[in-house]
């Protein structure tokens, strides 16, 4: 029974570590600038506009995209 517990523990640890693997992509992988239309901007709340500017500034500072 002790052998089963050791194997079960090993398999559990291995599966948890496999979930932490990275794809090797860049910092910018999976991110794009948010470019709302004028109509969308006119209906956005101030907080949403602030979040869009923060997101886009983050990407620009890191060279992920240009303004």
trRosetta pair geometry for C-beta under 8 A, 3 or more apart (Angstrom, degrees):
i j d omega theta_ij theta_ji phi_ij phi_ji
1 4 5.6 -50 -157 32 41 114
1 5 6.6 41 148 -19 68 103
2 5 5.6 -52 -150 35 36 113
2 6 6.5 39 151 -21 66 103
3 6 5.7 -52 -151 33 33 113
3 7 6.5 29 153 -15 65 106
4 7 5.9 -59 -149 40 31 108
4 8 6.0 31 155 -20 67 109
5 8 5.7 -53 -141 38 29 112
5 9 6.2 32 156 -20 63 107
6 9 5.8 -56 -149 37 27 111
6 10 6.3 29 153 -20 63 108
7 10 5.5 -54 -146 37 32 113
7 11 6.3 30 156 -17 66 105
8 11 5.9 -54 -146 37 29 109
8 12 6.3 31 153 -20 63 108
9 12 5.7 -55 -147 36 30 113
9 13 6.3 27 156 -16 65 107
10 13 6.0 -56 -146 38 28 108
10 14 6.2 28 155 -19 64 109
11 14 5.7 -55 -144 38 30 112
11 15 6.3 26 159 -17 65 107
12 15 6.1 -59 -148 37 27 106
12 16 6.4 25 155 -17 63 108
13 16 5.8 -57 -148 38 31 110
13 17 6.3 26 156 -16 66 108
14 17 5.9 -58 -146 39 29 108
14 18 6.3 34 154 -26 64 106
15 18 5.6 -48 -145 30 34 115
15 19 7.0 40 154 -23 60 100
16 19 5.9 -53 -162 26 34 114
16 20 7.5 28 146 -17 61 105
17 20 5.7 -58 -161 30 43 113
17 21 7.9 68 144 -45 63 82
18 21 5.9 -20 -168 -16 47 115
22 25 7.6 -128 166 25 95 72
23 29 7.4 -135 82 123 124 162
25 29 3.2 -9 157 -22 133 166
25 30 7.1 81 123 -14 158 97
26 29 5.1 132 53 -31 65 92
27 62 6.0 -106 110 171 135 139
27 64 7.1 -110 99 -77 90 110
28 31 5.5 -106 -165 53 58 107
28 59 6.8 88 -126 -140 102 90
28 62 6.6 174 -71 113 98 119
28 63 7.6 -96 -54 93 139 66
28 64 3.4 166 -117 -122 125 104
28 65 7.6 150 -153 -28 134 77
31 59 6.1 -163 133 -96 125 118
31 64 6.0 -11 89 177 117 154
32 59 8.0 38 -179 -117 15 162
32 65 7.1 77 -153 -51 51 149
33 55 7.6 141 -140 122 52 97
33 56 5.1 55 -145 -118 94 91
33 59 5.8 -144 -81 74 79 154
33 65 4.8 -121 -36 90 112 158
34 52 4.8 -113 89 -141 134 92
34 55 5.7 49 5 90 119 136
34 56 6.1 -106 42 -59 81 99
36 40 3.7 -123 -175 94 111 130
36 41 5.2 142 104 -56 122 77
36 44 6.9 56 134 -43 175 135
36 52 6.7 -48 -8 -131 117 158
37 40 4.7 99 51 6 73 102
37 41 7.1 -135 96 -5 40 87
38 41 5.6 -53 -147 36 33 113
38 42 6.4 34 155 -22 65 105
39 42 5.9 -55 -151 33 30 111
39 43 6.8 11 157 -5 62 109
40 43 6.2 -72 -154 44 31 99
40 44 6.4 43 151 -41 69 103
41 44 5.7 -44 -145 13 34 118
41 49 7.1 71 -148 -103 79 107
44 48 4.3 -126 -169 87 102 124
44 49 5.1 124 117 -55 129 84
44 52 7.5 -25 -162 -10 162 136
45 48 4.7 97 53 6 78 101
45 49 7.1 -141 94 -4 42 86
46 49 5.7 -55 -151 36 33 113
46 50 6.4 36 151 -21 65 106
47 50 5.6 -53 -150 34 32 114
47 51 6.5 32 152 -19 65 104
48 51 5.6 -53 -149 35 34 112
48 52 6.5 36 152 -21 65 103
49 52 5.7 -52 -149 34 32 112
49 53 6.4 30 154 -16 65 106
50 53 5.8 -55 -148 38 31 110
50 54 6.3 32 153 -20 65 107
51 54 5.6 -52 -144 37 32 113
51 55 6.2 34 155 -20 65 106
52 55 5.8 -55 -148 37 29 111
52 56 6.2 22 157 -12 65 110
53 56 6.0 -58 -143 42 28 106
53 57 6.0 30 158 -21 65 110
54 57 5.9 -56 -144 37 26 111
54 58 6.4 33 155 -26 62 105
55 58 5.8 -54 -154 28 28 114
55 59 6.8 20 154 -11 62 105
56 59 5.9 -57 -152 38 34 108
56 60 6.3 34 153 -20 68 108
56 65 7.9 -72 -150 76 73 120
56 67 7.5 79 164 -115 115 72
57 60 5.7 -56 -145 38 32 111
57 61 6.2 32 159 -21 67 107
58 61 6.2 -58 -150 34 25 109
58 62 6.6 4 159 -2 61 114
59 62 6.1 -71 -147 47 29 100
59 64 4.0 -83 -160 63 85 121
59 65 5.0 11 144 31 122 97
60 63 7.8 39 -179 -69 30 25
60 64 7.4 -74 -57 47 22 79
60 65 6.5 -58 -81 78 60 70
60 66 7.0 75 -122 -134 87 26
60 67 5.8 28 -109 -60 135 82
